């Protein structure tokens, strides 16, 4: 009896099967490889356009080297990418270097908008750590369609700024607000933080660890070559100039904020002291913020220290005849104003 493995029809069927696995339209290994390469190239182009757009918004010159660093390519590969984008009418060389065409700017705006809206979603709807927002949004920005981005914006209430303080583009463009680095401010200036640079990640992590966030009102007290000393949300803070250069601020004139010295973090209260809640810091977002509000931590609420733990963390506070336990990092984000009786004592 003739073996099945030497029958010509067996080998013909095997070859047909292998060809089908490799070249089946849309699903074969070959086409999957092609689609993967196309997807990776699209992501490179979108990242390149985003880099050019954001640099030009900040009035920073765009070079082949800056593009290569942004998309992690060699200089030669970056030059090839520029040629491809130029051939696709996404950019051209102008008087000031690389410039986006209307088509290229539309693509860049979509990616920037998707990125910043997704960061806002992560900040407001999840418990993800702030240091992870940027990397997660970097991956998601390439997967959202324009319709999905519009729906995301609507679900968030059409926010104007992302958690870092960057403006979120609308469908037609982006309005940037003028600002300057904290290192350029002068002592005794009252300022509002409008942006924290999220790259490199290690710098952003240090700024977050210092309790800084967009929307915080600060007053610069001292500036020298070694540090900048300022007060914000009732606490005195210091930053090295290298870190302070990554904090963008705007001057406040005739602002209606409470005097900087009148508010303090909740963890400054001592046992038996009572205070009035002024606000929950904008650094507290998402589920954590909603939980504090559900516990009655609202502006105007009376709060007092009821019982510390053996290690003084957490601490039990009394709010509206209810005892709640708060960790030190949670109490630091609750701003209070001491009552006249407490101050007199």
Rosetta blueprint (number, residue, H / E / L):
1 X L
2 X L
3 X L
4 X H
5 X H
6 X H
7 X L
8 X H
9 X H
10 X H
11 X H
12 X H
13 X H
14 X H
15 X H
16 X H
17 X H
18 X H
19 X H
20 X H
21 X H
22 X H
23 X H
24 X L
25 X L
26 X L
27 X L
28 X L
29 X H
30 X H
31 X H
32 X H
33 X H
34 X H
35 X H
36 X H
37 X H
38 X H
39 X H
40 X H
41 X H
42 X H
43 X H
44 X H
45 X H
46 X H
47 X H
48 X H
49 X H
50 X H
51 X H
52 X H
53 X H
54 X H
55 X H
56 X H
57 X H
58 X L
59 X L
60 X L
61 X L
62 X L
63 X L
64 X H
65 X H
66 X H
67 X H
68 X H
69 X H
70 X H
71 X H
72 X L
73 X L
74 X L
75 X H
76 X H
77 X H
78 X H
79 X H
80 X H
81 X H
82 X H
83 X H
84 X H
85 X H
86 X H
87 X H
88 X L
89 X L
90 X L
91 X E
92 X E
93 X E
94 X E
95 X L
96 X L
97 X E
98 X E
99 X E
100 X E
101 X L
102 X H
103 X H
104 X H
105 X H
106 X H
107 X H
108 X H
109 X H
110 X H
111 X H
112 X H
113 X H
114 X H
115 X H
116 X H
117 X H
118 X H
119 X H
120 X H
121 X H
122 X H
123 X H
124 X H
125 X H
126 X L
127 X L
128 X L
129 X L
130 X H
131 X H
132 X H
133 X H
134 X H
135 X H
136 X H
137 X H
138 X H
139 X H
140 X H
141 X L
142 X L
143 X L
144 X L
145 X L
146 X H
147 X H
148 X H
149 X H
150 X H
151 X H
152 X H
153 X H
154 X H
155 X H
156 X L
157 X L
158 X L
159 X L
160 X L
161 X E
162 X L
163 X L
164 X L
165 X L
166 X L
167 X E
168 X L
169 X L
170 X L
171 X L
172 X L
173 X L
174 X L
175 X L
176 X L
177 X L
178 X L
179 X L
180 X E
181 X E
182 X H
183 X H
184 X H
185 X L
186 X L
187 X L
188 X L
189 X L
190 X E
191 X E
192 X E
193 X E
194 X E
195 X E
196 X E
197 X L
198 X L
199 X L
200 X L
201 X H
202 X H
203 X H
204 X H
205 X H
206 X H
207 X H
208 X H
209 X H
210 X L
211 X L
212 X L
213 X L
214 X L
215 X L
216 X L
217 X E
218 X E
219 X E
220 X E
221 X E
222 X E
223 X E
224 X L
225 X L
226 X L
227 X L
228 X E
229 X E
230 X E
231 X E
232 X E
233 X L
234 X L
235 X E
236 X E
237 X E
238 X E
239 X E
240 X L
241 X H
242 X H
243 X H
244 X H
245 X L
246 X L
247 X E
248 X E
249 X E
250 X E
251 X E
252 X L
253 X L
254 X L
255 X L
256 X L
257 X L
258 X L
259 X L
260 X H
261 X H
262 X H
263 X L
264 X E
265 X E
266 X H
267 X H
268 X H
269 X L
270 X L
271 X L
272 X L
273 X L
274 X E
275 X E
276 X E
277 X E
278 X E
279 X E
280 X E
281 X L
282 X L
283 X L
284 X L
285 X L
286 X H
287 X H
288 X H
289 X H
290 X H
291 X H
292 X H
293 X H
294 X H
295 X L
296 X L
297 X L
298 X L
299 X L
300 X L
301 X L
302 X E
303 X E
304 X E
305 X E
306 X E
307 X E
308 X E
309 X L
310 X L
311 X L
312 X L
313 X L
314 X L
315 X E
316 X E
317 X E
318 X E
319 X E
320 X L
321 X L
322 X E
323 X E
324 X E
325 X E
326 X E
327 X L
328 X H
329 X H
330 X H
331 X H
332 X L
333 X L
334 X E
335 X E
336 X E
337 X E
338 X E
339 X L
340 X H
341 X H
342 X H
343 X H
344 X H
345 X L
